[in-house]
Amino acid sequence: MNLENIRTIVAAVMIAFVLVSAQSCKSEYTKIVESELASGITYDSLIFDLKIGQTKKDFYKYCWDMNKEKQITAGSGNKYALFVLPKDSTDKYPDKINVEFYGMFDEEEVMHGMEMKMEYYSWAPWLDQFQVDKLMAKIQAKMMKDYPGNNFIEIPVGETTALVKVDGNRQIRMYPLTVKQIMVKIEDLRTKNI
């Protein structure tokens, strides 16, 4: 073996080592996203009968029709639609949950996700049973029931922790927004920069 062949082999081994090291440094979240997107499975359901791929016009028409049927109303500042989840009689402390929602749209006004702000109707700082951690657990269980598949994992987001669930192209991410409110986003990962 000459010196040039040895250099080529050493370089190949070093490149292989770097690639293996880079792969092992990927977060659990990144590995799940890559695996789920590679599966080719697609989900388009958001909430109610709203779907990924609908237009902003479709979204407004659907909300208008739901409003006429008195199933939703205008949310805070008329920026969101408001739906109230009824009390769950199986809860130790049943309470309604306010859900303000609005579609996430791209520049062509095609919906690629849904943003929802949720809070207990009877929230008060002294009512432990209606605090954000209890709401997160309740909504996590609801999302697992409504969108079965993979479990949620924890990922750091700024100074807080988010719960994230990825199934095919659809990601559900939830995190505390304020002391009484959580944010839940359902997004199409095919249109999101990871």
KEBAKE-631866 format. One record per atom (N, C-alpha, C): x, y, z. Coordinates in steps of 0.02 Angstrom, whole numbers, padded with zeros to 5 digits, always signed. Layout:
N
XYZ;...
***
This chain:
194
+00042-00059+00000;+00000+00000+00000;+00044+00062+00000;+00026+00109-00042;+00066+00170-00044;+00035+00222+00002;+00070+00276+00012;+00049+00330+00057;-00017+00361+00036;-00028+00367-00029;-00090+00397-00054;-00150+00353-00036;-00146+00288-00042;-00200+00243-00024;-00215+00246+00051;-00163+00250+00092;-00172+00255+00165;-00209+00319+00182;-00190+00375+00150;-00224+00439+00162;-00297+00435+00142;-00313+00403+00087;-00382+00395+00064;-00423+00354+00113;-00393+00301+00138;-00428+00258+00187;-00439+00296+00252;-00389+00331+00277;-00395+00370+00338;-00449+00424+00329;-00449+00458+00273;-00499+00510+00260;-00570+00479+00258;-00578+00422+00227;-00643+00388+00224;-00667+00369+00294;-00621+00342+00334;-00639+00323+00403;-00659+00385+00443;-00623+00440+00435;-00639+00501+00472;-00708+00528+00450;-00722+00527+00386;-00787+00551+00361;-00843+00507+00389;-00832+00442+00389;-00882+00395+00416;-00894+00409+00490;-00840+00421+00527;-00845+00436+00598;-00885+00500+00610;-00872+00552+00570;-00908+00615+00577;-00983+00605+00562;-00999+00567+00510;-01069+00555+00493;-01105+00516+00547;-01073+00465+00574;-01103+00426+00628;-01111+00469+00690;-01062+00510+00705;-01066+00555+00763;-01122+00605+00754;-01129+00633+00695;-01182+00682+00682;-01250+00650+00690;-01258+00589+00666;-01322+00554+00672;-01340+00541+00745;-01291+00522+00785;-01304+00507+00855;-01317+00570+00896;-01297+00628+00870;-01309+00691+00905;-01378+00719+00893;-01415+00691+00846;-01482+00715+00832;-01526+00703+00892;-01570+00750+00905;-01616+00744+00961;-01668+00691+00947;-01700+00668+00999;-01754+00619+00992;-01808+00648+00947;-01823+00712+00957;-01874+00746+00917;-01856+00745+00843;-01794+00764+00826;-01773+00765+00756;-01777+00695+00725;-01757+00644+00762;-01760+00576+00737;-01833+00555+00723;-01878+00574+00768;-01949+00557+00759;-01977+00592+00698;-01962+00657+00691;-01988+00695+00634;-01963+00665+00569;-01898+00651+00565;-01870+00622+00504;-01902+00554+00488;-01910+00513+00539;-01939+00447+00529;-02012+00452+00507;-02050+00495+00540;-02122+00502+00523;-02131+00532+00453;-02091+00582+00435;-02097+00611+00368;-02077+00560+00315;-02026+00520+00330;-02003+00469+00283;-02054+00413+00274;-02099+00405+00322;-02150+00352+00317;-02199+00364+00260;-02205+00428+00240;-02252+00445+00186;-02325+00448+00207;-02338+00434+00271;-02407+00438+00296;-02427+00511+00303;-02486+00527+00279;-02510+00596+00285;-02577+00598+00321;-02584+00647+00363;-02646+00661+00399;-02665+00733+00383;-02729+00745+00372;-02750+00813+00357;-02802+00841+00406;-02826+00800+00453;-02878+00823+00499;-02849+00870+00551;-02886+00924+00564;-02867+00973+00615;-02918+00968+00672;-02965+01015+00675;-03019+01011+00723;-03085+01017+00685;-03139+00995+00717;-03204+00993+00685;-03196+00957+00617;-03221+00987+00564;-03213+00958+00497;-03161+00997+00457;-03120+01036+00490;-03070+01076+00455;-03009+01032+00439;-02980+01046+00381;-02925+01004+00355;-02866+01046+00332;-02807+01017+00338;-02747+01045+00307;-02761+01048+00232;-02744+01103+00201;-02753+01111+00129;-02814+01152+00110;-02859+01165+00158;-02916+01208+00142;-02893+01280+00136;-02932+01321+00104;-02914+01391+00095;-02939+01433+00154;-02914+01493+00158;-02937+01539+00209;-03012+01553+00200;-03033+01556+00137;-03104+01567+00122;-03146+01509+00149;-03122+01447+00140;-03157+01388+00167;-03161+01393+00243;-03106+01413+00275;-03104+01419+00348;-03156+01469+00372;-03158+01528+00341;-03206+01580+00362;-03278+01557+00350;-03291+01524+00295;-03359+01499+00281;-03379+01448+00333;-03334+01402+00349;-03349+01351+00399;-03364+01384+00466;-03323+01432+00486;-03334+01467+00550;-03399+01506+00549;-03414+01538+00493;-03476+01575+00486;-03536+01528+00496;-03534+01471+00463;-03588+01422+00468;-03595+01396+00540;-03538+01381+00572;-03539+01357+00641;-03567+01412+00688;-03551+01474+00674;-03575+01529+00714;-03651+01536+00706;-03676+01529+00645;-03749+01532+00633;-03785+01477+00671;-03752+01419+00679;-03782+01363+00716;-03769+01370+00791;-03738+01425+00812;-03723+01440+00882;-03677+01388+00914;-03633+01358+00874;-03585+01310+00900;-03519+01344+00919;-03505+01401+00888;-03446+01442+00905;-03467+01515+00906;-03425+01556+00937;-03436+01628+00937;-03369+01662+00923;-03370+01729+00923;-03307+01766+00914;-03266+01761+00978;-03201+01752+00969;-03156+01748+01026;-03129+01817+01044;-03075+01819+01082;-03047+01882+01106;-03025+01926+01049;-03048+01988+01051;-03029+02038+01001;-03051+02020+00930;-03099+01975+00923;-03122+01952+00858;-03066+01925+00814;-03010+01904+00845;-02954+01876+00808;-02958+01800+00805;-02995+01771+00850;-03002+01698+00854;-03077+01681+00856;-03092+01620+00837;-03159+01592+00849;-03156+01557+00916;-03213+01557+00952;-03215+01527+01018;-03264+01469+01019;-03238+01413+01044;-03277+01353+01055;-03269+01335+01129;-03322+01312+01160;-03318+01292+01230;-03326+01216+01235;-03272+01183+01258;-03276+01111+01271;-03319+01101+01332;-03369+01058+01328;-03413+01048+01385;-03377+01014+01443;-03409+01018+01501;-03382+00985+01561;-03378+00910+01549;-03326+00880+01576;-03318+00808+01573;-03340+00780+01641;-03397+00748+01643;-03425+00725+01706;-03382+00672+01740;-03334+00642+01703;-03291+00592+01734;-03233+00624+01773;-03222+00690+01764;-03169+00725+01800;-03186+00733+01874;-03135+00733+01915;-03145+00745+01987;-03172+00816+01997;-03146+00864+01957;-03169+00933+01959;-03189+00954+01888;-03250+00936+01867;-03269+00953+01798;-03275+01028+01787;-03252+01050+01729;-03259+01120+01710;-03256+01125+01634;-03286+01177+01608;-03283+01191+01537;-03213+01218+01520;-03194+01210+01457;-03131+01236+01433;-03144+01281+01373;-03121+01343+01378;-03126+01389+01321;-03071+01373+01272;-03090+01365+01208;-03042+01350+01155;-03049+01405+01102;-02999+01449+01098;-02998+01499+01044;-02953+01471+00989;-02978+01472+00927;-02940+01441+00873;-02939+01485+00811;-02886+01477+00772;-02880+01512+00709;-02832+01472+00665;-02848+01469+00601;-02806+01432+00554;-02738+01464+00544;-02689+01423+00527;-02622+01448+00509;-02617+01441+00433;-02604+01497+00399;-02606+01499+00326;-02540+01519+00296;-02526+01494+00236;-02466+01514+00201;-02481+01576+00158;-02432+01598+00118;-02441+01658+00078;-02494+01651+00024;-02512+01589+00006;-02565+01578-00043;-02633+01569-00009;-02635+01581+00057;-02696+01575+00098;-02722+01504+00101;-02676+01456+00102;-02693+01385+00110;-02676+01366+00182;-02723+01332+00215;-02713+01315+00285;-02664+01257+00293;-02614+01268+00335;-02565+01215+00349;-02563+01198+00423;-02610+01224+00461;-02613+01207+00532;-02667+01245+00568;-02671+01233+00633;-02721+01265+00676;-02688+01285+00741;-02701+01346+00762;-02676+01372+00825;-02735+01378+00873;-02726+01350+00934;-02780+01351+00983;-02753+01374+01051;-02786+01422+01081;-02771+01443+01149;-02826+01415+01194;-02806+01381+01248;-02855+01349+01291;-02845+01370+01364;-02901+01375+01398;-02899+01390+01470;-02963+01365+01502;-02958+01348+01567;-03017+01328+01604;-03064+01388+01611;-03127+01376+01603;-03179+01428+01609;-03178+01459+01679;-03168+01417+01730;-03171+01440+01799;-03103+01454+01830;-03052+01467+01788;-02984+01477+01814;-02983+01534+01865;-02946+01523+01918;-02930+01574+01968;-02864+01554+01999;-02822+01602+02018;-02755+01584+02044;-02757+01539+02105;-02810+01540+02144;-02814+01500+02205;-02846+01431+02194;-02869+01416+02133;-02900+01352+02119;-02848+01305+02087;-02817+01264+02129;-02764+01220+02105;-02787+01173+02049;-02849+01151+02052;-02874+01102+02004;-02882+01131+01933;-02877+01197+01926;-02885+01228+01860;-02821+01264+01836;-02764+01242+01862;-02701+01273+01842;-02675+01243+01776;-02626+01276+01747;-02600+01257+01681;-02575+01185+01678;-02542+01162+01730;-02516+01093+01728;-02572+01042+01724;-02628+01055+01758;-02686+01011+01754;-02718+01013+01685;-02721+01074+01657;-02749+01082+01590;-02706+01047+01537;-02640+01053+01544;-02594+01019+01497;-02606+00944+01498;-02612+00915+01558;-02623+00842+01564;-02690+00823+01533;-02742+00862+01545;-02808+00847+01518;-02808+00851+01442;-02778+00903+01414;-02778+00912+01341;-02732+00859+01309;-02678+00842+01342;-02634+00789+01315;-02675+00724+01308;-02713+00706+01359;-02754+00645+01356;-02807+00651+01300;-02837+00710+01294;-02888+00720+01241;-02856+00714+01172;-02798+00742+01163;-02764+00738+01098;-02745+00666+01081;-02724+00627+01131;-02707+00557+01119;-02770+00518+01098;-02827+00536+01126;-02889+00503+01108;-02912+00524+01038;-02910+00589+01024;-02934+00616+00960;-02886+00603+00902;-02822+00600+00917;-02770+00590+00866;-02724+00532+00888;-02749+00470+00885;-02708+00414+00910;-02644+00405+00869;-02597+00371+00899;-02533+00359+00866;-02477+00363+00916;-02425+00399+00896;-02366+00406+00939;-02382+00444+01002;-02342+00433+01053;-02349+00469+01116;-02317+00538+01111;-02333+00580+01160;-02301+00646+01166;-02232+00637+01196;-02187+00680+01175;-02121+00684+01207;-02111+00756+01230;-02066+00767+01277;-02051+00834+01301;-01992+00862+01262;-01998+00926+01242;-01941+00960+01211;-01935+01029+01242;-01875+01054+01250;-01867+01122+01277;-01886+01174+01224;-01922+01225+01246;-01941+01281+01203;-01930+01344+01244;-01876+01379+01228;-01860+01439+01267;-01848+01420+01340;-01886+01453+01384;-01878+01440+01455;-01931+01391+01482;-01968+01361+01436;-02019+01313+01458;-02010+01246+01422;-02055+01201+01435;-02053+01135+01403;-02118+01126+01364;-02112+01101+01303;-02171+01087+01262;-02180+01011+01259;-02242+00991+01249;-02258+00922+01234;-02271+00918+01159;-02240+00870+01126;-02245+00865+01053;-02261+00793+01034;-02306+00786+00986;-02327+00721+00960;-02324+00726+00884;-02290+00679+00852;-02283+00680+00779;-02308+00614+00751;-02356+00619+00705;-02382+00561+00670;-02382+00578+00596;-02341+00543+00556;-02336+00558+00485;-02315+00630+00477;-02354+00668+00439;-02338+00739+00426;-02366+00786+00479;-02409+00761+00524;-02444+00804+00572;-02409+00806+00639;-02396+00868+00662;-02366+00879+00728;-02416+00915+00772;-02422+00892+00834;-02461+00926+00884;-02412+00948+00938;-02411+01014+00950;-02365+01042+00999;-02405+01084+01048;-02392+01074+01113;-02427+01113+01164;-02379+01135+01218;-02392+01196+01243;-02349+01223+01294;-02387+01278+01332;-02365+01294+01394;-02397+01348+01431;-02385+01415+01396;-02438+01454+01391;-02434+01520+01360;-02432+01575+01414;-02476+01568+01463;-02479+01613+01520;-02490+01571+01583;-02502+01603+01639;-02514+01565+01701;-02580+01527+01698;-02624+01545+01652;-02689+01510+01649;-02705+01480+01581;-02662+01490+01532;-02678+01472+01463;-02623+01431+01431;-02644+01383+01389;-02595+01345+01350;-02606+01358+01276;-02553+01347+01237;-02557+01351+01164;-02551+01281+01137;-02595+01264+01091;-02592+01200+01056;-02590+01216+00982;-02539+01189+00948;-02533+01199+00876;-02532+01131+00841;-02574+01124+00792;-02574+01065+00749;-02548+01089+00682;-02492+01059+00659;-02459+01085+00599;-02440+01029+00551;-02438+01047+00487;-02414+01003+00434;-02339+01013+00429;-02300+00963+00448;-02227+00970+00448;-02198+00976+00378;-02236+00958+00327;-02211+00964+00258;-02204+01038+00238;-02239+01082+00274;-02236+01154+00257;-02198+01194+00310;-02170+01160+00358;-02136+01194+00413;-02061+01183+00408;-02023+01235+00421;-01950+01228+00426;-01933+01202+00494;-01908+01142+00497;-01892+01110+00562;-01827+01140+00589;
***
